[in-house]
Amino acid sequence: MRNRILKLAAGLTLGIAVPAAGLQLASLFGLLPSKDSAKATAYLREVMGLVNEDYVDATAASYDNLAHGAIHGMVESLDPHSEFLEAKDNAELEEDLSGEFGGVGIQVEVRSGKIVVIEPMPGTPADRAGIRRGDEITSIDGHPVAGTTAMDAVVDRLRGKPHTRVALVLNRPRENRRLALTLEREIIKVDSVTNVHVLAEDVGYVLITEFSEHTGEQFASAVDGLLKKNINSLIIDLRNNPGGLLDAAVDVAEPFFRKGEMIVYTQGRKPSDKEEFRSESEGEPLDIPVAILINQETASAAEIVTGALKDMGRAVVVGERSFGKGSVQSILKLKNGEGLRLTTAKYYTPSGVSLHQKGVSPHIEVVLSAEDDDKLREQGTRSDLTDPAEFKERFGFTPIADRQLDTAVDLLKGVEVIDSQIDAQKNGKTPGKVAAAAPAAAGGARPPGALAVPAGLSARPEVALHQSPACAEDTLHPGSVICGVPPHDRG
């Protein structure tokens, strides 16, 4: 499949160069068979000529600078997501989307005015060289670095082409040692699927930080590993996920869909520009209850996964309304390593809903303060710090409870209780009393297999915890609805 982007999308190559002078730019526009474009080109040529001739700074007003400035303005005035990419920016974008870069494999942070190693990535040059967590980088290729050095500058010095070398000087405070190391850079692969583990009650947990080229295979591997540990339900955490590749979003959603079922479709400016993305999975879809966590920073490709699973009744969504970026950008490659990131389509959920500037609304809304959001974001990126005292010393606060995650766990535990009752009834056994089960009220009993859902959930079938055949008002518990939950019809 071609790579497309929600945070961006990819693939088209223009057979033209970014012109080095304004007159060349004008002649390029003049090639277009349009009176309007010819008129606009003439006006652009006139203005660029005046600026080049009369502006006080001749260097700033060179035709090359003016041409690049004109392209920036032309593209970036269209919408917040379209952009002209200079060669350096274009290269960084390609690295981000590939999930790979040339470097030594260390994560760093600023701490007490120093550049400190969070941890070396396993199997990387930094790991093999013996760099440890807590080491302080004092120099890179002879250039002193400290907490006042911009982090981008530090990262730029550490990264580089594979097989090139970088010299590091480090201080190891615990041993009062100074280390001088020379490392050879290599391709570093970044995992976008992290913190995979089993929570209480056999609930699996997966955090997806972005959608890059390898996210689909990483997610499949993570879920396979969790299933081998006998999880009975799954939480997919998409909070603070800015998006990424469209194809990666489709790959993550596919295991929950039958072959041929639509996951998402995109629509460009022409009716003929519609493109559908359907599941290519063989066999039955994954048959466990799923909860997805989202917040206001969940965007683009992450919203595609959330919207598709919600739309088709394959997951319950917990948290806050997502960002609402429902447009697709294509990366148009230019010569000289430059490119355009241009909005070319909008995407829609299987039922035809556009999430652009609307976002995905959760079934269960759990709103956090901005302060708690920031704390949980910090906690989520530092799973290496398991000692609360050490965490507080480092970041100035004690780790807080994750109410959104706790709500999802409780919800999935309730589904498991109901499923066990259904199975017991199906096998002719009398299920034991369970505190989590909804009580019966005088005058009637809850139908077997029915689940009380908070009033915040719509009564539409696609929002049932499983693929529910019917939902109706719960007369025994005002403010709730009942959705039938067939035990073997889960997506």
Secondary structure, DSSP 8 states (H G I E B T S, - for coil): ----BSS--EEEE-SS---SSHHHHHHHHHTSS-HHHHHHHHHHHHHHHHHHHH-S-TTTT-HHHHHHHHHHHHHHTT-TT-EEE-HHHHHHHHHHHHTEEEE--EEEEEETTEEEEEEE-TTSHHHHTT--TT-EEEEETTEE--TTS-HHHHHHHH---TT-EEEEEEEEGGGTEEEEEEEE-EEEE--SEEEEEEEGGGEEEEEE--B-TTHHHHHHHHHHHHHHTT-SEEEEE-TT---BBHHHHHHHHGGGS-TT-EEEEEE-SSGGG-EEEE----SS---S-EEEEE-TT--THHHHHHHHHHHTTS-EEEES------EEEEEEE-GGG-EEEEEEEEEE-TTS-B-TTT----SEE----HHHHHHHHHHHH-TT---HHHHHHHHSS-----HHHHHHHHHHHHHHHHHHHHHHHHTT------TTS---BTTB---TTEEEE-TTS-SSGGGSSS--S-EEE-TTSTT-EEEE--TT---
